[in-house]
Amino acid sequence: MGTNRHMSVDSRGRYTPEAMGEAAPGSEGPAGSRSHNLLSPRRASLMQEPVLVLNATYEPINVTAVRRAMVLMLKGVAQAEEMHNSEVHSAAHAHKVPSVIRLLAYRHIPQQSRALSRKNILLRDRNTCQFCVRVFPSSELTLDHVLPRSRGGRSSWENLVACCYRCNNSKGDRTPEEAGLKLARRPRPFTLHTSRQLMRLIGHRDERWRKYLFY
Ligand SMILES: [Zn+2]
């Protein structure tokens, strides 16, 4: 049904924030334009406040705007899990504004949407060498295969980490244990679809998001 409308992919076959229902002015579908009738334009800033979107399983998958979130709720696609302190008023009613919503039907996010790329690995590792735990500009980092390729190590989220050239050289063709190096943390796939966007927001966002982001 309507749930697929927000699941379009970009030309490279990956999900984009826009495709996931991120409110972008001028790119609203029919659902978005309907919300203009509901709420006065004076509330525009509140309506653009970010809302955390959880999958049916409570996994955070996206960030959208209040306006889109309320449309998803009205359509019965999502329900509010946490509310904002503010309300918006239409002619006859006060509407509570969500801070966190959850999709009622599970939405499959294909693995390839979390593009495995140098850029995304550095982003996941926050430009921190996973062996010496120092932060470097991207140009001074390389990717290290934790289990070397020569030993059958794969190019995967779980086997690639950000690494400075110095640590990369001293590790050579060995495992971290053999080289006397310790990984700062176990490498994992991105679990947040819009991790970039979320990371930017996490620091100063709403307390109500925390339990879903750090679970
Ligand atoms: Zn290093």
Boltz pocket constraint, residues with backbone or C-beta under 6 A from the ligand:
constraints:
  - pocket:
      binder: B
      contacts: [[A, 129], [A, 130], [A, 131], [A, 132], [A, 133], [A, 134], [A, 163], [A, 164], [A, 165], [A, 166], [A, 167], [A, 168]]
      max_distance: 6.0
